[in-house]
């Protein structure tokens, strides 16, 4: 009798699983979110992907301003100095006015980028934390993250024609992460992209990225399983022809990387800050190039000045965030600079050990950009 009961229970569970799968498949919901296996009388119940309480957020005083771009509203924040680099931020389901998203826009702008977050919902209501998650699939039908191409083109035109942007990256969170993945497959105008906990799930072409793309995930994100992340990595290795990166942050849930400092849990803060540093570093990938046998990071002011600085990194290397920040800071004073990959420098005054071959290569690259010769002064280049 006990065996019969077990078999009967397993049969019922199997029927429930098949019914749930067919309902999700028919409604084409695989590209949105994963669902709980809990079935109730009226259907299935969807998991709330945000384990943080999204309804409770501290007030944030924005540093930017709102603008109208054709039929779109947008939030824009500019750096304190003029630059020709820009980043588009694609918001999550909570919309372009959500405090966390505006904080991210301001944060990216502080690194020297004209940063803009358009209203990709085009004036329609965003999802609210008080809404009922079983209604989410119907809401998603009218807010498809894979149908943002027209809006992206409008914003790209604005950044190029009104802001003078020449290199434009894109960053997206959750819903916006799916949109970024889609756009990196379709829009060659974007120089680099970062998708945070959002991927395209139902396209056969989702691995043929056009430009460098970075995928950020939380280890405990129950909307994107580790199996899905491993599959993405395997397929990108097989099909992708451009640089890409996938990184999973230990113990982190969906939505972790966009929290403001005052809303962070102490144990999560190191991972949140690491994810943001990684995000900014990836956006800067378009500024890396090869000069003969040396990799360099180069940052140019909007207008030619005829002046240049070579920054020699310390023992932590050419890709360390502090070194790149210093390079960007020098650019605001009108210099073009190259930060070279050189041999490991055993002394902090590494210029004394600088190989003549490396210096010759860099000078050969920089000379056409300048109007005068480059004299040495105490190991520096004036």
C-alpha positions as CSV (number, residue, x, y, z in Angstrom):
1,X,0.0,0.0,0.0
2,X,2.8,2.4,0.9
3,X,4.6,1.7,-2.5
4,X,1.3,2.4,-4.3
5,X,0.9,5.7,-2.5
6,X,4.5,6.7,-3.4
7,X,3.9,5.8,-7.1
8,X,0.7,7.7,-7.2
9,X,2.3,10.8,-5.6
10,X,5.2,10.7,-8.1
11,X,2.7,10.4,-11.0
12,X,0.8,13.5,-9.8
13,X,4.1,15.4,-9.4
14,X,5.1,14.4,-13.0
15,X,1.8,15.6,-14.4
16,X,2.1,18.9,-12.6
17,X,5.7,19.4,-14.0
18,X,4.5,18.6,-17.5
19,X,1.5,21.0,-17.2
20,X,3.7,23.8,-15.8
21,X,6.3,23.3,-18.6
22,X,3.7,23.4,-21.3
23,X,2.0,26.5,-19.9
24,X,5.4,28.4,-19.8
25,X,6.4,27.2,-23.3
26,X,3.1,28.2,-24.9
27,X,3.2,31.6,-23.3
28,X,6.8,32.1,-24.5
29,X,8.0,33.1,-21.0
30,X,11.4,31.4,-21.0
31,X,13.2,34.6,-21.8
32,X,11.8,36.4,-18.8
33,X,12.3,34.6,-15.5
34,X,12.4,31.2,-13.9
35,X,9.4,30.1,-11.9
36,X,8.7,28.3,-8.6
37,X,7.5,24.7,-8.9
38,X,4.7,25.5,-6.5
39,X,1.3,25.0,-8.2
40,X,-1.9,26.5,-6.8
41,X,-5.5,26.0,-7.9
42,X,-5.5,29.0,-10.3
43,X,-2.2,28.1,-12.0
44,X,1.5,28.5,-11.0
45,X,3.0,31.0,-8.6
46,X,6.1,32.9,-9.8
47,X,9.1,33.5,-7.6
48,X,9.9,37.0,-6.6
49,X,13.5,37.4,-8.0
50,X,14.4,40.3,-5.7
51,X,15.4,39.0,-2.3
52,X,16.1,42.6,-1.1
53,X,13.1,44.6,-0.1
54,X,12.8,46.8,-3.1
55,X,10.0,48.8,-1.6
56,X,12.3,50.3,1.1
57,X,15.0,52.6,-0.4
58,X,16.7,55.6,1.2
59,X,16.2,58.9,-0.5
60,X,18.8,59.8,-3.2
61,X,19.6,63.3,-4.3
62,X,20.4,63.0,-8.0
63,X,23.4,64.8,-9.5
64,X,22.0,64.9,-13.1
65,X,18.8,66.2,-14.8
66,X,16.0,65.0,-16.9
67,X,15.8,65.7,-20.7
68,X,13.4,65.0,-23.5
69,X,14.8,63.2,-26.5
70,X,12.2,63.0,-29.3
71,X,9.5,60.8,-27.7
72,X,11.7,59.6,-24.8
73,X,12.4,61.0,-21.4
74,X,15.8,60.4,-20.0
75,X,18.0,61.1,-17.0
76,X,21.4,62.4,-17.9
77,X,24.5,63.1,-15.8
78,X,27.7,64.6,-17.2
79,X,31.2,64.5,-15.8
80,X,32.7,67.7,-14.5
81,X,35.0,67.9,-17.6
82,X,34.2,67.6,-21.3
83,X,34.7,64.1,-22.7
84,X,33.7,62.3,-25.9
85,X,32.8,59.0,-24.2
86,X,29.3,58.0,-23.1
87,X,27.4,55.1,-21.5
88,X,23.8,54.1,-21.8
89,X,22.2,52.6,-18.7
90,X,19.3,50.3,-19.2
91,X,17.1,50.2,-16.1
92,X,15.4,47.2,-14.6
93,X,11.7,46.5,-14.3
94,X,11.4,49.3,-11.7
95,X,12.0,51.9,-14.3
96,X,14.2,54.9,-15.1
97,X,13.3,56.9,-12.0
98,X,14.2,54.1,-9.5
99,X,16.8,55.6,-7.0
100,X,19.3,52.7,-7.4
101,X,19.5,53.2,-11.2
102,X,20.0,57.0,-10.8
103,X,22.8,56.3,-8.4
104,X,24.5,54.0,-10.9
105,X,24.2,56.7,-13.6
106,X,25.9,59.2,-11.4
107,X,28.5,56.7,-10.4
108,X,29.5,56.0,-14.0
109,X,29.5,59.7,-14.8
110,X,32.0,60.3,-12.1
111,X,34.4,58.1,-14.1
112,X,34.4,60.5,-17.0
113,X,31.4,59.3,-19.1
114,X,28.4,61.2,-20.3
115,X,25.8,58.8,-18.8
116,X,22.2,58.5,-19.8
117,X,19.3,56.3,-18.6
118,X,16.3,56.6,-21.0
119,X,12.8,55.6,-20.2
120,X,12.7,52.4,-22.2
121,X,9.1,51.8,-21.0
122,X,8.1,54.9,-23.1
123,X,5.9,56.5,-20.4
124,X,4.1,53.3,-19.4
125,X,4.0,52.1,-15.8
126,X,7.0,50.3,-14.5
127,X,6.7,47.2,-12.3
128,X,6.2,48.1,-8.6
129,X,7.2,46.2,-5.5
130,X,3.5,46.2,-4.4
131,X,2.4,44.5,-7.6
132,X,1.5,40.8,-7.6
133,X,4.1,38.6,-9.1
134,X,1.6,36.2,-10.7
135,X,0.7,39.1,-12.9
136,X,4.3,39.6,-14.0
137,X,4.1,37.5,-17.2
138,X,1.3,39.6,-18.5
139,X,3.2,42.8,-17.7
140,X,6.2,41.5,-19.5
141,X,4.2,41.0,-22.7
142,X,3.9,44.7,-22.9
143,X,7.5,45.4,-21.8
144,X,9.6,43.2,-23.9
145,X,13.4,43.7,-23.3
146,X,14.1,42.4,-26.8
147,X,12.2,45.2,-28.5
148,X,14.4,48.2,-27.6
149,X,16.2,48.7,-30.9
150,X,14.3,51.8,-31.9
151,X,14.8,53.5,-28.5
152,X,18.5,52.6,-28.6
153,X,19.0,54.3,-32.0
154,X,17.2,57.4,-30.7
155,X,19.6,57.7,-27.7
156,X,22.7,56.9,-29.8
157,X,21.8,59.7,-32.2
158,X,21.3,62.1,-29.3
159,X,24.7,61.2,-27.7
160,X,26.5,61.6,-31.0
161,X,24.9,64.7,-32.4
162,X,24.0,66.6,-29.2
163,X,26.7,65.4,-26.8
164,X,29.6,64.8,-29.1
165,X,30.1,61.2,-28.0
166,X,32.4,59.1,-30.3
167,X,32.5,55.9,-28.2
168,X,29.4,54.7,-26.5
169,X,29.1,51.7,-24.2
170,X,26.0,50.2,-22.5
171,X,25.2,48.7,-19.1
172,X,21.9,47.0,-18.1
173,X,20.4,45.5,-15.0
174,X,18.1,42.5,-14.9
175,X,15.4,43.5,-17.5
176,X,18.1,45.9,-18.8
177,X,20.6,43.1,-18.8
178,X,18.5,41.1,-21.2
179,X,18.2,44.3,-23.4
180,X,21.9,44.7,-23.4
181,X,22.5,41.1,-24.4
182,X,20.1,41.6,-27.3
183,X,21.6,44.9,-28.4
184,X,25.2,43.5,-28.3
185,X,23.9,41.0,-30.8
186,X,22.3,43.5,-33.1
187,X,23.8,47.0,-32.8
188,X,27.4,47.6,-34.0
189,X,27.4,51.2,-32.9
190,X,28.0,50.1,-29.3
191,X,31.7,49.7,-28.3
192,X,31.2,47.5,-25.2
193,X,28.4,46.2,-23.1
194,X,27.8,44.9,-19.5
195,X,24.8,42.7,-18.8
196,X,24.1,42.3,-15.1
197,X,22.0,39.3,-14.2
198,X,20.0,39.3,-17.5
199,X,20.4,37.1,-20.6
200,X,18.6,36.3,-23.8
201,X,17.2,32.8,-23.5
202,X,15.2,32.0,-26.6
203,X,17.3,33.1,-29.6
204,X,19.5,30.7,-31.6
205,X,21.8,33.7,-32.4
206,X,22.3,34.7,-28.7
207,X,26.0,33.8,-28.8
208,X,27.1,35.8,-31.8
209,X,28.1,39.0,-30.0
210,X,29.2,41.9,-32.2
211,X,31.3,43.8,-29.6
212,X,33.0,42.9,-26.2
213,X,30.4,41.9,-23.6
214,X,30.7,41.2,-19.9
215,X,28.1,39.1,-18.1
216,X,27.8,39.6,-14.3
217,X,25.8,37.1,-12.1
218,X,25.1,36.5,-8.5
219,X,25.8,33.0,-7.2
220,X,22.4,32.8,-5.5
221,X,20.3,34.4,-8.2
222,X,17.4,32.0,-8.5
223,X,16.2,33.6,-11.8
224,X,19.3,32.5,-13.6
225,X,20.7,29.1,-12.6
226,X,24.4,28.1,-12.6
227,X,23.6,25.6,-15.3
228,X,22.4,28.4,-17.5
229,X,25.5,30.3,-16.8
230,X,27.7,27.3,-17.7
231,X,25.8,26.8,-20.9
232,X,26.3,30.4,-21.8
233,X,30.0,30.1,-21.2
234,X,30.3,26.9,-23.3
235,X,28.4,28.3,-26.2
236,X,30.3,31.6,-26.2
237,X,33.6,29.7,-26.3
238,X,32.2,27.9,-29.4
239,X,30.6,30.7,-31.3
240,X,31.7,34.1,-30.1
241,X,34.4,35.9,-32.1
242,X,34.9,39.0,-29.9
243,X,36.2,39.4,-26.3
244,X,33.7,38.4,-23.6
245,X,33.8,37.7,-19.9
246,X,31.5,35.9,-17.4
247,X,31.8,36.3,-13.7
248,X,29.8,34.9,-10.8
249,X,30.0,36.8,-7.4
250,X,29.8,34.5,-4.3
251,X,26.7,34.6,-2.2
252,X,25.0,37.3,-4.2
253,X,21.3,37.4,-5.2
254,X,19.5,39.0,-8.1
255,X,19.8,42.8,-8.1
256,X,22.9,42.9,-5.8
257,X,25.1,45.2,-7.8
258,X,22.9,48.3,-8.1
259,X,22.3,49.0,-4.4
260,X,23.3,52.4,-3.0
261,X,25.9,52.2,-0.1
262,X,23.4,52.9,2.6
263,X,21.2,50.0,1.4
264,X,24.0,47.4,1.3
265,X,24.4,44.6,3.8
266,X,27.9,44.6,5.3
267,X,28.7,41.1,4.1
268,X,27.7,42.0,0.6
269,X,29.5,45.3,0.2
270,X,32.9,43.9,-1.0
271,X,31.2,41.9,-3.8
272,X,29.0,44.9,-4.8
273,X,32.0,47.2,-5.0
274,X,34.0,44.6,-6.9
275,X,31.2,44.1,-9.4
276,X,31.1,47.9,-10.0
277,X,34.8,48.2,-10.5
278,X,34.7,45.3,-12.9
279,X,31.8,47.0,-14.8
280,X,33.7,50.2,-15.2
281,X,36.9,48.5,-16.2
282,X,35.0,46.6,-18.9
283,X,33.5,49.7,-20.3
284,X,37.0,51.0,-20.7
285,X,38.0,48.1,-22.9
286,X,37.6,50.1,-26.1
287,X,40.5,52.2,-24.9
288,X,42.9,49.3,-24.9
289,X,45.0,48.7,-28.0
290,X,48.2,47.1,-29.2
291,X,51.3,49.2,-29.9
292,X,53.7,46.8,-31.6
293,X,54.3,44.2,-28.9
294,X,52.9,46.2,-26.0
295,X,49.4,46.4,-24.7
296,X,48.4,50.0,-23.8
297,X,45.5,51.8,-22.3
298,X,44.9,55.2,-23.9
299,X,42.6,58.1,-23.1
300,X,42.3,61.1,-25.4
301,X,40.8,64.5,-24.7
302,X,38.0,65.6,-27.1
303,X,40.3,68.1,-28.8
304,X,43.9,67.7,-30.0
305,X,46.3,69.4,-27.7
306,X,49.7,68.3,-29.0
307,X,50.7,67.1,-25.5
308,X,51.1,63.6,-24.2
309,X,52.0,61.7,-21.0
310,X,53.1,58.2,-20.6
311,X,52.0,56.7,-17.2
312,X,54.2,53.9,-15.8
313,X,52.2,51.6,-13.6
314,X,53.3,50.2,-10.3
315,X,53.7,46.6,-9.3
316,X,49.9,46.1,-9.5
317,X,50.0,46.4,-13.3
318,X,48.5,48.5,-16.1
319,X,44.9,47.3,-15.6
320,X,44.7,48.3,-11.9
321,X,41.7,50.7,-11.4
322,X,43.8,53.3,-9.5
323,X,46.3,53.5,-12.4
324,X,43.5,53.9,-14.9
325,X,41.8,56.5,-12.8
326,X,45.1,58.5,-12.7
327,X,45.3,58.2,-16.5
328,X,41.8,59.6,-16.9
329,X,42.5,62.4,-14.5
330,X,45.5,63.5,-16.6
331,X,43.4,63.5,-19.7
332,X,41.2,66.2,-18.1
333,X,44.2,68.5,-18.2
334,X,44.5,68.1,-21.9
335,X,47.0,65.2,-22.2
336,X,46.9,62.0,-24.2
337,X,48.4,59.3,-22.3
338,X,49.4,55.7,-22.7
339,X,49.7,53.2,-19.8
340,X,52.1,50.5,-21.1
341,X,52.4,46.9,-20.1
342,X,56.0,46.6,-19.1
343,X,58.0,44.0,-17.3
344,X,57.3,43.6,-13.6
345,X,58.8,46.7,-11.9
346,X,60.7,45.7,-8.8
347,X,61.1,49.3,-7.6
348,X,58.3,51.9,-7.4
349,X,60.6,54.3,-9.3
350,X,60.2,51.9,-12.2
351,X,61.4,54.4,-14.8
352,X,65.0,53.5,-13.9
353,X,64.3,50.0,-15.1
354,X,62.3,51.0,-18.2
355,X,63.6,49.1,-21.2
356,X,64.7,51.1,-24.2
357,X,62.7,48.9,-26.6
358,X,59.4,49.5,-24.8
359,X,60.1,53.3,-24.6
360,X,61.0,53.5,-28.3
361,X,57.8,51.7,-29.3
362,X,55.7,54.1,-27.2
363,X,57.4,57.2,-28.5
364,X,57.0,56.0,-32.1
365,X,53.3,55.6,-31.5
366,X,52.8,59.0,-29.7
367,X,55.0,61.2,-31.8
368,X,52.5,61.7,-34.7
369,X,50.0,62.9,-32.1
370,X,52.2,65.7,-30.8
371,X,53.6,69.0,-32.0
372,X,57.0,68.9,-30.3
373,X,59.7,66.5,-29.2
374,X,59.5,64.6,-25.9
375,X,62.3,65.3,-23.5
376,X,63.1,63.1,-20.5
377,X,62.8,64.8,-17.1
378,X,63.6,62.6,-14.0
379,X,62.2,59.5,-15.6
380,X,59.0,61.2,-16.7
381,X,57.9,62.4,-20.1
382,X,56.9,66.0,-20.3
